[in-house]
Amino acid sequence: MTRLLLRRYRVMLGSWVLLMIALCRATFPAYENTYATEEQRREAVKLAQHNPATTLMYGLLPDPGTAEQMYHWEIGAFATILAAVMGVLVAVSLTRATEDDGALELLRGSGLAPKQPLRSAFAVLTGCAVLLAAGCSPDRFGAVIGLTFLVTAALTTLLAQIAPTAGQARLFGFTVVGVSFAMRAYADTQDAAWLNWCSPLGLRAVASGWPELLPLSVATVLAAAAAIRLSERREFGAGLIRRHDTHHSRVRARTTVALSFRLARTSLLTWTVAVAAIGTMFAAMGSGTIELQRNGEVGGFLGSQTGGADPAAGYLSFCGTIVAIIVCAFAILSASESRRAERRGLTDMVLTAGVRRWSPLAAQAAVTVAGSALILTATGALSAVIAPAVLNGDDIATRAFVYMIGQWPATAALTGCTVLLAGALPRLTALAWLPLLTGAVLTLLGDILKIPQGVQDLSPFQHVPDIAAATTPATALLVMTALGVALSLTGLLGLQRRDLQPG
């Protein structure tokens, strides 16, 4: 079973592990040059220890603020969040997804022991954690990355036994990541450091040595044991929570778009509320960073993001990038739902109603791009209301809105990538995450890694113009929108040329 999981998910596992290792290995040498002098480090430490926005995003920075500490503080924050997201996606794929698509039922029909699937899944997850720990860094930092991944994966697997479907399990897992970030942020901003011991994302703050890794290691083992125990107490193919999306009454959906929206509306509402809250919170916390940047005192990662003629515009652009990355994750998950529907047999059932073969995938793509627009619009509108009350600068409301909604072409392009893979190369649908992660690295770390600007411009998140500037070229946004349409059409054409693959 372990060998089967490794073989079946080798592309997804290999892509995530190699990307995480490359991110950590590439940024550390470049980061030593970012704070090359003691004066630069002193100013950066001063900002880090007295600015609410940086404390919210990265946590507290202890003295003396060496270059290695600055790296662990800034880049470590993003690396641990990525590791947690990886833990959610990989854990659900190895556990409930194999159950929902029927593969595990076939294996159990061949005599597989009931406990073996989860044991094999945890063996694979542990192997990934070891690779992350050894590859990201040979010291404690690498162990923090690996353990953050493993504990999040174990908690997600535990919740997957409660969730009614694999989709709900992913939602529960991302809720764990969100709550962990909120606990870490509250612990660092409200002088409640003890909360970091309860948060997987707080491990980076408390792990001053190897012994501090033990409590969460024990929690991981307990979560794994509880998951295996709960798996014996639930019905195969179901969770301990009864499904609420099944009804005996008729579902009135006259088109495939209406059906796709009906199935996605709860998830869309959840993402809209969560992203709007996160985006507005980041925008509202930037006053101190903007003022310091106007005095030329911000360096490092945040300085590379907020630099430019107008620090307020730079900071709001940075907020728009963070929101766009999150919304693109929604877009990939949403567009990938067509692949999961195909494997569950739902697509076959829809096709019996006489719709065209490409219609379910096209409907899912339409719901995805419309849902992305809704999330960005809600976030931009709320930010436009809140940001002017706390940020000083020109056209704050307009910029706050445009830097959010202007990222919609990026979501359209990544939706197109996902539709292309789901339609033409369904077994490689997991590779849709690579453009997102590559674009995020180019945008957020391009200056620190000294990547040529021409290469950075390949990122889909680099091209939202400043609406208040003298010239506001939108050519790149039109190109990305056209690219998303072209890729989607290619995916629909590819679907016409292959067989459906249920199960």
WONOR-V177140 format. One record per backbone hydrogen bond with DSSP energy under -0.5 kcal/mol. NH is the residue of the N-H (numbers start at 0). CO is the residue of the C=O. E is the energy in kcal/mol with one decimal. If there is no record, write none. Layout:
BEGIN
nh->NH co->CO e->E
nh->NH co->CO e->E
END
This chain:
BEGIN
nh->4 co->0 e->-2.4
nh->5 co->1 e->-2.2
nh->6 co->2 e->-2.2
nh->7 co->3 e->-2.9
nh->8 co->4 e->-2.4
nh->9 co->6 e->-0.8
nh->12 co->8 e->-2.7
nh->13 co->9 e->-2.5
nh->14 co->10 e->-2.4
nh->15 co->11 e->-2.2
nh->16 co->12 e->-2.5
nh->17 co->13 e->-2.4
nh->18 co->14 e->-2.1
nh->19 co->15 e->-2.5
nh->20 co->16 e->-2.4
nh->21 co->17 e->-2.7
nh->22 co->18 e->-2.5
nh->23 co->19 e->-2.1
nh->24 co->20 e->-2.8
nh->25 co->21 e->-2.3
nh->26 co->22 e->-1.6
nh->27 co->23 e->-1.4
nh->28 co->24 e->-0.7
nh->29 co->25 e->-0.9
nh->30 co->26 e->-2.2
nh->31 co->27 e->-1.4
nh->32 co->28 e->-0.8
nh->33 co->29 e->-0.9
nh->34 co->30 e->-1.3
nh->35 co->32 e->-0.9
nh->40 co->36 e->-1.8
nh->41 co->37 e->-2.5
nh->42 co->38 e->-2.3
nh->43 co->39 e->-2.2
nh->44 co->40 e->-2.9
nh->45 co->41 e->-2.2
nh->46 co->42 e->-2.2
nh->47 co->43 e->-2.7
nh->48 co->44 e->-2.3
nh->49 co->45 e->-0.8
nh->49 co->46 e->-0.8
nh->50 co->46 e->-1.1
nh->51 co->49 e->-0.5
nh->54 co->50 e->-2.1
nh->55 co->51 e->-2.5
nh->56 co->52 e->-2.2
nh->57 co->53 e->-3.0
nh->58 co->53 e->-0.7
nh->58 co->54 e->-1.3
nh->61 co->59 e->-0.6
nh->64 co->61 e->-0.6
nh->69 co->65 e->-2.5
nh->70 co->66 e->-2.0
nh->71 co->67 e->-2.4
nh->72 co->68 e->-2.4
nh->73 co->69 e->-2.7
nh->74 co->70 e->-1.0
nh->75 co->70 e->-1.6
nh->76 co->73 e->-0.5
nh->77 co->73 e->-1.1
nh->78 co->74 e->-2.7
nh->79 co->75 e->-2.5
nh->80 co->76 e->-1.6
nh->81 co->77 e->-2.5
nh->82 co->78 e->-2.3
nh->83 co->79 e->-2.3
nh->84 co->80 e->-2.5
nh->85 co->81 e->-2.7
nh->86 co->82 e->-2.2
nh->87 co->83 e->-2.0
nh->88 co->84 e->-2.3
nh->89 co->85 e->-2.7
nh->90 co->86 e->-2.1
nh->91 co->87 e->-2.1
nh->92 co->88 e->-1.9
nh->93 co->89 e->-2.2
nh->94 co->90 e->-1.2
nh->96 co->91 e->-2.7
nh->98 co->94 e->-1.1
nh->99 co->95 e->-2.9
nh->100 co->96 e->-2.0
nh->101 co->98 e->-0.9
nh->103 co->97 e->-2.4
nh->105 co->101 e->-1.6
nh->106 co->102 e->-1.7
nh->107 co->103 e->-2.7
nh->108 co->104 e->-1.8
nh->109 co->105 e->-0.6
nh->109 co->106 e->-1.0
nh->110 co->107 e->-1.5
nh->111 co->106 e->-1.4
nh->115 co->112 e->-1.0
nh->116 co->112 e->-0.6
nh->118 co->114 e->-1.9
nh->119 co->115 e->-2.8
nh->120 co->116 e->-2.2
nh->121 co->117 e->-2.7
nh->122 co->118 e->-1.8
nh->123 co->119 e->-2.2
nh->124 co->120 e->-2.6
nh->125 co->121 e->-2.5
nh->126 co->122 e->-2.0
nh->127 co->123 e->-2.3
nh->128 co->124 e->-2.3
nh->129 co->125 e->-2.3
nh->130 co->126 e->-2.2
nh->131 co->127 e->-2.5
nh->132 co->128 e->-2.6
nh->133 co->129 e->-2.5
nh->134 co->130 e->-2.7
nh->135 co->131 e->-2.7
nh->136 co->132 e->-1.0
nh->141 co->138 e->-0.6
nh->142 co->138 e->-1.3
nh->143 co->139 e->-2.3
nh->144 co->140 e->-2.0
nh->145 co->141 e->-2.5
nh->146 co->142 e->-2.7
nh->147 co->143 e->-2.5
nh->148 co->144 e->-2.1
nh->149 co->145 e->-2.2
nh->150 co->146 e->-2.9
nh->151 co->147 e->-1.8
nh->152 co->148 e->-2.3
nh->153 co->149 e->-2.5
nh->154 co->150 e->-2.3
nh->155 co->151 e->-2.4
nh->156 co->152 e->-2.4
nh->157 co->153 e->-2.1
nh->158 co->154 e->-2.4
nh->159 co->155 e->-2.0
nh->160 co->156 e->-0.8
nh->160 co->157 e->-0.9
nh->161 co->158 e->-0.9
nh->162 co->158 e->-2.5
nh->168 co->164 e->-1.9
nh->169 co->165 e->-2.2
nh->170 co->166 e->-2.0
nh->171 co->167 e->-2.7
nh->172 co->168 e->-2.4
nh->173 co->169 e->-2.8
nh->174 co->170 e->-1.8
nh->175 co->171 e->-1.9
nh->176 co->172 e->-1.8
nh->177 co->173 e->-2.6
nh->178 co->174 e->-3.0
nh->179 co->175 e->-2.4
nh->180 co->176 e->-2.4
nh->181 co->177 e->-2.4
nh->182 co->178 e->-2.7
nh->183 co->179 e->-2.4
nh->184 co->180 e->-2.8
nh->185 co->181 e->-2.6
nh->186 co->182 e->-2.5
nh->187 co->183 e->-1.8
nh->188 co->184 e->-2.2
nh->189 co->185 e->-2.0
nh->191 co->186 e->-2.0
nh->194 co->191 e->-2.1
nh->195 co->192 e->-1.6
nh->196 co->193 e->-1.2
nh->197 co->194 e->-1.7
nh->198 co->195 e->-0.9
nh->201 co->198 e->-1.2
nh->202 co->199 e->-0.9
nh->204 co->201 e->-1.0
nh->205 co->201 e->-1.3
nh->206 co->202 e->-2.0
nh->207 co->205 e->-2.0
nh->211 co->208 e->-0.7
nh->212 co->209 e->-1.9
nh->213 co->210 e->-1.6
nh->216 co->212 e->-1.5
nh->217 co->213 e->-2.6
nh->218 co->214 e->-2.3
nh->219 co->215 e->-2.0
nh->220 co->216 e->-1.9
nh->221 co->217 e->-2.5
nh->222 co->218 e->-2.5
nh->223 co->219 e->-2.3
nh->224 co->220 e->-2.5
nh->225 co->221 e->-2.6
nh->226 co->222 e->-2.2
nh->227 co->223 e->-2.1
nh->228 co->224 e->-2.2
nh->229 co->225 e->-2.8
nh->230 co->226 e->-2.0
nh->231 co->227 e->-0.7
nh->231 co->228 e->-0.9
nh->232 co->229 e->-1.5
nh->237 co->234 e->-2.1
nh->238 co->240 e->-0.5
nh->239 co->160 e->-1.3
nh->240 co->161 e->-2.5
nh->251 co->249 e->-0.7
nh->252 co->250 e->-1.2
nh->258 co->254 e->-1.9
nh->259 co->255 e->-2.6
nh->260 co->256 e->-2.5
nh->261 co->257 e->-2.4
nh->262 co->258 e->-2.1
nh->263 co->259 e->-1.4
nh->264 co->260 e->-1.3
nh->267 co->263 e->-2.7
nh->268 co->264 e->-2.3
nh->269 co->265 e->-2.2
nh->270 co->266 e->-2.5
nh->271 co->267 e->-2.3
nh->272 co->268 e->-2.3
nh->273 co->269 e->-2.3
nh->274 co->270 e->-2.8
nh->275 co->271 e->-2.2
nh->276 co->272 e->-1.9
nh->277 co->273 e->-2.3
nh->278 co->274 e->-3.1
nh->279 co->275 e->-2.0
nh->280 co->276 e->-2.0
nh->281 co->277 e->-2.3
nh->282 co->278 e->-2.1
nh->283 co->279 e->-2.3
nh->284 co->280 e->-1.0
nh->284 co->281 e->-0.6
nh->285 co->282 e->-1.0
nh->289 co->285 e->-2.4
nh->290 co->286 e->-2.1
nh->291 co->287 e->-2.3
nh->292 co->288 e->-2.3
nh->293 co->289 e->-1.9
nh->294 co->290 e->-1.0
nh->295 co->292 e->-1.3
nh->296 co->291 e->-2.5
nh->298 co->296 e->-0.5
nh->302 co->298 e->-1.6
nh->303 co->299 e->-1.9
nh->304 co->300 e->-1.2
nh->305 co->301 e->-2.0
nh->306 co->302 e->-1.1
nh->313 co->309 e->-2.2
nh->314 co->310 e->-2.7
nh->315 co->311 e->-2.3
nh->316 co->312 e->-2.2
nh->317 co->313 e->-2.0
nh->318 co->314 e->-2.3
nh->319 co->315 e->-2.3
nh->320 co->316 e->-2.0
nh->321 co->317 e->-2.2
nh->322 co->318 e->-2.4
nh->323 co->319 e->-2.5
nh->324 co->320 e->-2.3
nh->325 co->321 e->-1.8
nh->326 co->322 e->-2.7
nh->327 co->323 e->-2.5
nh->328 co->324 e->-1.5
nh->329 co->325 e->-1.7
nh->330 co->326 e->-2.5
nh->331 co->327 e->-2.4
nh->332 co->328 e->-2.3
nh->333 co->329 e->-2.9
nh->334 co->330 e->-2.8
nh->335 co->331 e->-2.1
nh->336 co->332 e->-0.6
nh->336 co->333 e->-1.0
nh->337 co->334 e->-1.2
nh->338 co->335 e->-0.8
nh->339 co->335 e->-1.6
nh->340 co->336 e->-2.7
nh->341 co->337 e->-1.8
nh->342 co->338 e->-1.9
nh->343 co->339 e->-1.9
nh->344 co->340 e->-0.7
nh->344 co->341 e->-0.6
nh->345 co->340 e->-1.4
nh->346 co->340 e->-1.3
nh->348 co->344 e->-1.6
nh->349 co->345 e->-2.2
nh->350 co->346 e->-2.4
nh->351 co->347 e->-1.2
nh->352 co->349 e->-1.6
nh->353 co->350 e->-1.8
nh->354 co->349 e->-0.6
nh->358 co->355 e->-1.2
nh->361 co->357 e->-2.3
nh->362 co->358 e->-2.7
nh->363 co->359 e->-2.1
nh->364 co->360 e->-2.1
nh->365 co->361 e->-2.3
nh->366 co->362 e->-2.5
nh->367 co->363 e->-2.0
nh->368 co->364 e->-2.4
nh->369 co->365 e->-2.2
nh->370 co->366 e->-2.6
nh->371 co->367 e->-2.5
nh->372 co->368 e->-2.0
nh->373 co->369 e->-2.1
nh->374 co->370 e->-2.4
nh->375 co->371 e->-2.5
nh->376 co->372 e->-2.5
nh->377 co->373 e->-2.5
nh->378 co->374 e->-2.3
nh->379 co->375 e->-2.9
nh->380 co->376 e->-2.7
nh->381 co->377 e->-2.2
nh->382 co->378 e->-2.5
nh->383 co->379 e->-2.3
nh->384 co->380 e->-1.2
nh->385 co->381 e->-2.2
nh->386 co->382 e->-2.9
nh->388 co->385 e->-1.3
nh->389 co->385 e->-0.5
nh->389 co->386 e->-1.6
nh->390 co->386 e->-2.4
nh->395 co->392 e->-0.5
nh->398 co->394 e->-2.6
nh->399 co->395 e->-2.8
nh->400 co->396 e->-1.9
nh->401 co->397 e->-2.7
nh->402 co->398 e->-2.8
nh->403 co->399 e->-0.6
nh->403 co->400 e->-0.6
nh->404 co->400 e->-2.6
nh->405 co->401 e->-2.5
nh->406 co->403 e->-1.7
nh->407 co->404 e->-1.8
nh->409 co->406 e->-0.6
nh->410 co->406 e->-1.5
nh->411 co->407 e->-2.3
nh->412 co->408 e->-2.4
nh->413 co->409 e->-2.2
nh->414 co->410 e->-2.1
nh->415 co->411 e->-2.2
nh->416 co->412 e->-1.9
nh->417 co->413 e->-2.0
nh->418 co->414 e->-2.8
nh->419 co->415 e->-2.5
nh->420 co->416 e->-2.1
nh->421 co->417 e->-3.0
nh->422 co->418 e->-2.4
nh->423 co->419 e->-2.8
nh->424 co->419 e->-0.7
nh->424 co->420 e->-1.1
nh->427 co->424 e->-2.0
nh->428 co->425 e->-1.4
nh->430 co->427 e->-1.9
nh->431 co->428 e->-2.1
nh->432 co->429 e->-1.6
nh->433 co->430 e->-1.4
nh->434 co->430 e->-0.6
nh->435 co->431 e->-0.7
nh->436 co->432 e->-2.5
nh->437 co->433 e->-2.9
nh->438 co->434 e->-2.5
nh->439 co->435 e->-2.3
nh->440 co->436 e->-2.2
nh->441 co->437 e->-2.5
nh->442 co->438 e->-2.3
nh->443 co->439 e->-2.7
nh->444 co->440 e->-2.4
nh->445 co->441 e->-0.8
nh->448 co->444 e->-2.7
nh->449 co->446 e->-0.8
nh->450 co->445 e->-2.7
nh->454 co->451 e->-0.8
nh->455 co->451 e->-2.2
nh->456 co->452 e->-2.1
nh->457 co->454 e->-1.7
nh->458 co->455 e->-1.9
nh->461 co->458 e->-1.1
nh->464 co->462 e->-0.6
nh->466 co->464 e->-0.8
nh->468 co->465 e->-1.8
nh->477 co->473 e->-1.9
nh->478 co->474 e->-2.4
nh->479 co->475 e->-2.4
nh->480 co->476 e->-2.1
nh->481 co->477 e->-2.5
nh->482 co->478 e->-2.5
nh->483 co->479 e->-2.5
nh->484 co->480 e->-2.1
nh->485 co->481 e->-2.7
nh->486 co->482 e->-2.9
nh->487 co->483 e->-2.1
nh->488 co->484 e->-2.5
nh->489 co->485 e->-2.2
nh->490 co->486 e->-2.3
nh->491 co->487 e->-2.3
nh->492 co->488 e->-2.3
nh->493 co->489 e->-2.4
nh->494 co->490 e->-1.9
nh->495 co->491 e->-1.3
nh->496 co->492 e->-0.7
nh->496 co->493 e->-0.7
nh->497 co->494 e->-1.1
nh->502 co->342 e->-2.6
END
